Amino acid sequence: MRDKILDLNTPGLVVEVSKEEAAELGAFEEDALSEEDAQEATEEQED
């Protein structure tokens, strides 16, 4: 995996990693609210 980490610094190079390797590297799935969802939540509180 050390080589993969070093390869991540190479512009234009695509480095494939497994789910386990991604988790070990600190990758995560984005789960933040979209702007639309945030607006809807705000509108619901105003009612």
C-alpha positions in Angstrom: 0.0 0.0 0.0 3.0 2.3 0.5 3.5 2.5 -3.3 -0.2 3.4 -3.8 0.1 6.2 -1.3 3.2 7.5 -3.1 1.4 7.2 -6.4 -1.5 9.4 -5.1 1.0 12.4 -5.5 1.4 11.8 -9.2 -0.8 14.2 -11.2 -3.1 12.5 -13.7 -2.4 9.0 -12.3 -5.5 7.0 -11.3 -4.8 4.8 -8.3 -7.3 2.1 -7.5 -7.8 1.0 -3.9 -10.0 -1.5 -2.2 -12.8 -0.5 0.2 -10.5 -1.6 3.1 -7.6 0.4 1.8 -9.8 3.5 1.4 -11.1 3.1 4.9 -7.5 2.8 6.2 -6.6 5.9 4.3 -9.5 7.8 5.9 -11.8 8.1 2.9 -15.4 8.5 3.6 -18.8 8.8 1.8 -20.2 12.3 1.6 -23.5 12.5 3.4 -24.0 16.2 3.9 -27.3 17.7 3.2 -27.8 19.2 -0.3 -28.6 22.9 -0.5 -32.2 21.9 -1.5 -32.6 19.6 1.6 -31.3 22.4 3.9 -33.8 24.9 2.4 -36.7 22.4 2.9 -35.6 21.8 6.5 -35.5 25.5 7.2 -39.0 26.0 5.6 -40.4 23.2 7.7 -39.2 25.0 10.9 -40.8 28.3 9.9 -44.3 26.7 9.7 
